[in-house]
Amino acid sequence: MNTKKLTFSAMCVVVNLVLGTVMGMIQIPLLFLDTIGTILGAVVLGPLWGALIGGCSNLVLGVISDPTNIPFAIVNIATGLIVGFMAKKGNFGYKKAIITGIILAVVCPMIGTPISVYMFGGLSGSGADLLVGAFLQAGQQIFTAAFIPRILSNIVDKPLSCLLVVLFISKMPKNFLAQFKSQEN
């Protein structure tokens, strides 16, 4: 394994943990930014590395913070795979970032909602739980009540996260990025 790829991947995991923790503390509605490292790693290194970064992020977070994060590793793994495959199909610019973000905004809740419902009764410990409760009180089934708040938050968070990665990559030195592209062959 390449030391540079491992180091970059570890930095991406740290980005996920730090941004996720900071956003959790300041609690901006509909914004988590806890997958920016996964998205960045997937765009720069490819889908398998993105999946590895995503999975490791949740495992580390589960060990150092809250074990309930571990089952959601599959969501972050899917994020890495989707972004990585989208990035492989040409330039990952602003348009593709928005499209990818919208795809993630649907796919991530489709994966995460069943985990949340079956393991935690639909709750996630976030502000979205208020919406889950409101939907349940309004007569919605548990899956729908848990899914709608996730889609609402992801429709903001995932496209914005993808756009921020494009902005960040545009500011990175081209020779830094080129070293990873030349190693793919």
Stockholm file with secondary structure:
# STOCKHOLM 1.0

chainA/1-185         MNTKKLTFSAMCVVVNLVLGTVMGMIQIPLLFLDTIGTILGAVVLGPLWGALIGGCSNLVLGVISDPTNIPFAIVNIATGLIVGFMAKKGNFGYKKAIITGIILAVVCPMIGTPISVYMFGGLSGSGADLLVGAFLQAGQQIFTAAFIPRILSNIVDKPLSCLLVVLFISKMPKNFLAQFKSQEN
#=GR chainA/1-185 SS CCHHHHHHHHHHHHHHHHHHHHHHHHTCTTCCCTTHHHHHHHHHHCHHHHHHHHHHHHHHHHHHTCGGGGGGHHHHHHHHHHHHHHHHSSCCCHHHHHHHHHHHHHHHHHHHHHHHHHHHTTCCSSTHHHHHHHHHHTTCCHHHHHHHHHHHHHHHHHHHHHHHHHHHHHHSCHHHHHHHHHTCC
#=GC SS_cons         CCHHHHHHHHHHHHHHHHHHHHHHHHTCTTCCCTTHHHHHHHHHHCHHHHHHHHHHHHHHHHHHTCGGGGGGHHHHHHHHHHHHHHHHSSCCCHHHHHHHHHHHHHHHHHHHHHHHHHHHTTCCSSTHHHHHHHHHHTTCCHHHHHHHHHHHHHHHHHHHHHHHHHHHHHHSCHHHHHHHHHTCC
//
